[in-house]
Amino acid sequence: MQRTLIVLGLAIAAIGVAWPWLRRLPFGRLPGDIHIVREGFSFNFPIVTCIVISVVVSILLWLFRR
């Protein structure tokens, strides 16, 4: 459990440091993501982005378990 928390903390710190470059990636604006803008209202549902992230994380976890 301690190793997991340390790795998780280091990953969060690395993402925080790399955030200026990660912001430029098109995640959240992929084709298929739902974005509705009305007067005084904005709704964003990044369904395709969630699927892509889920697939990538699943592949990484599968590779690390081997």
C-alpha positions, 0 to 999 in steps of 0.5 A: 500500500505504501508503494502504491501511494508513493507512485500515485503521488509521484504520478500526480506531481509529474502531471502537475509539472507537465501540465503546460504541455499536456494542456495542448493535447486535444483531449476533451475536444476529440470528434465525438465529444458532446459540447452544447453551448446555449445562452448562459449555459455550457455542457461538455461531455467528453465521451470519446476522450473517456473511452480513449483514456480508459483503453490506454490505462487498461493497456498500461495496467495489462502491460505492467501486470505481466 
